[in-house]
Amino acid sequence: MNFINELNSSQQEAVINTEGPSLVIAGAGSGKTRVLTYRIAQLLSQGVPAYKILALTFTNKAAREMQKRIAELVGQEIAANLWMGTFHSIFSKILRFEAEKLGYTSSYTIYDTQDSKNMIKAIVKDMKLDDKIYKPSTILGRISMAKNNLIVAQSYAQSSRILSEDTAGKRPLLGEIYKQYQQRCKQSDTMDFDDLLLQTNILFRDFPDILAKYQQKFNYILVDEYQDTNYAQYLIVKKLSDRHHNICVVGDDAQSIYSFRGARIENILNFKNDYPEYKLYKLEQNYRSTTTIVDAANCVISKNKEQIPKKTFSQNEEGEKIKVLRALSDKEEGFQVTNEIFRLANYEQQEYSDFAILYRTNAQSRILEEALRKRNIPYKIYGGQSFYQRKEIKDLLAYFRLTVNQNDEEAFKRIINYPRRGIGDSTVDKIREIAGKYHVSLWTVLCNLDKVAGAFNSGTLSKLQKFGSLIERFREQIANENAYDAAVIIARSSGIIDDLSNDETPEGVSRKENIQELLNGIKDFSETAYKEGKDDKLPAFLEGVALLTDQDGDKEGDQNKVTLMTIHASKGLEFSNVFITGLEEELFPAQQCVTTPAALEEERRLFYVALTRAEKRAFMSFATSRYKNGQVVSSRPSRFIGEIDQEFLEGYIAMREEPSGFKLKTTTAMSGLHKPAITLNKPATIDIPAIDRSKLKPIDSNQVVPGMIIFHPTFGAGKVVNLEGLGVQKKAKVVFREGGSRTLLLKFAKLYIQAD
């Protein structure tokens, strides 16, 4: 067919060789989707009936896109007969035909995640278990992981390893919940999403004749994003292809980043063992990115040992070097990133929609969002909510609001039964009814329960009184506290932190990180307000948040916005300009991922995915200090920056003696847009004696004189070389042993000297 001429030589090889097992390693931006669609079109042109072809994808969007392209090549009438779709949709279709073999009817229903959680919640209640320990989201996560590894309820309960894990997590009866959950699903003639894969495997295992029927039906099998398959998906594909071996899998081991969802990189790495006669095709030309970006990405991914070797290349322009932005704090990192975006958008006519800001964890978005808002730069959160719209954040803010203003009805309704304290909707409705009758607030009703005692039973009355006492206690405890200390008191005593600590799913971990990031932000607010002589109490913080979040609904129809997202969410997307933020050790790579080689290699693949989202420009940023657990903690640049050859980067000089492997240059390119309190200059060479930290004592700003050797908590030992200004505007120029020279505003600087 003439469409073959539209492909490069590597793509052509992968398309025209349709017989036998084929592994297509498709580097980032190499035209993977085109190869898949053209290979299917090639099969159709060779006379293979469409209904004999099975094509499996991971998203409905990918399936629709491929179906549309194939229809354009061979016609809609032919394309419509393909068995093409997601794993779940295709095998749900097969199960409809064969459901009675497994004890289901062909009209079984499929539970979504919320349906499953509701059923688990009911089981936990029936078993009289503590629902704060046996949280539905955690239980469902464990059951899901078990099903994706083909562990049925009976095997789960009999596994000593699993029992040990559940006991360590204080959930020894999780196996019994799994058993009852499956029983109720069967009784209800329902399956959840994971059942669609588990039950298909059971069907093919227990009914060889059924397996043989579908092996004969599907003469050609194609799988997209094979590196993301879990064990259940892998085994189904393996069984279906065992008869004819006409299987083509497309993927990139360098982009395998979903192990937390059960994805197994071994599936693509061991393809050669499953099909010894396989043919390997490598799509190595990147059509998306500049040569600089591609070469830089190659530098990093080449450090991984577990991989299928390839050398991606680009014939696009060389492009700009990757700019490394060094900030003194996470807050300044946000300023630097947004200033770069502002500059490019206003002086180089870039659209805001051409920019993406990527981060390792959801919690990092808070500072970035605030920086964008201060610049009046429109943005959107891809695949998620803005920081202050996340449930856990709104829950804690509601506690703050009700403590500050007891007449806040929305806050009252949101938290009266969170964490759960046995106050149901009917009780809240009764309070609202009484409040409406007497034209008073809900809180007023709560404070006058003795006058309406007949409206509630004694148990409910006691629970309402305890809730009222809790809020009153908060009011008394925070009366003289700054916003941060008040927030910590409320966060701990409200039960929110304990409630979130019982959720060990990735989502639960993210929610805990978000709460900690909120507290970090409040700590920063309190310290800044105190230094500037402004109100540092909780009401002032809430007012600032209200003004920020009021912008969330603006310009919803305007698509010209900067996109913020986690790196995991960015896979498959591309942008002209990409910022990879938070590139610090213990953040990216994540702290929990540096202890094992496999986990560290996945972090490196995640960085590779982030960098290869960029078409024209890439930026990398890190902070030398960051708020963690309410404290400013020093940070080291990520090892991934140091793994890139210096020729591809702008803004650093390799320094072997430094733990991070390099040292950054400073840049003044953005000085006209943002002037931080501490200005950076070129490193100076000056002899500074060592300081004994055990003998340090604080020094008043009035005592600082030129020539004095001082110590700064963040920058270390330095020598004062000059003073300028008077009073609150007095500044000191200090040359630090390790950090170059900086100008410090003495009113805010915390300096120490060594006692004699």
NORWODA-V134465 format. One record per helix or strand. SS is the DSSP state (H for helix, E for strand). FROM is the first residue (numbers start at 0). LEN is the number of residues. If there is no record, write none. Layout:
ss=[SS;SS]
from=[FROM;FROM]
len=[LEN;LEN]
This chain:
ss=[H;H;E;H;H;E;H;H;E;H;E;H;H;H;H;H;E;H;H;E;H;H;E;H;H;H;H;E;E;H;E;E;H;H;E;H;E;H;H;H;H;H;H;H;H;H;H;H;H;E;H;E;E;E;E;H;H;E;E;E;E;H;H;E;E;E;E;H;E;H;E;E;H;E;E;E]
from=[1;8;21;31;49;52;59;75;82;86;108;112;135;152;159;173;189;192;207;219;225;230;246;252;258;265;270;278;284;290;312;321;329;351;354;361;378;386;390;408;424;441;448;452;457;482;495;505;537;561;566;574;583;585;589;590;596;613;624;630;636;638;645;648;651;661;678;692;695;700;708;715;726;730;739;750]
len=[5;8;5;14;3;5;15;4;4;16;3;14;13;6;9;14;3;14;10;4;3;11;5;3;3;4;4;5;1;11;1;6;18;3;5;13;3;3;14;7;14;6;3;3;20;12;6;26;12;5;4;6;1;2;1;3;15;10;4;4;1;4;3;2;3;3;2;3;3;3;4;9;3;6;6;4]
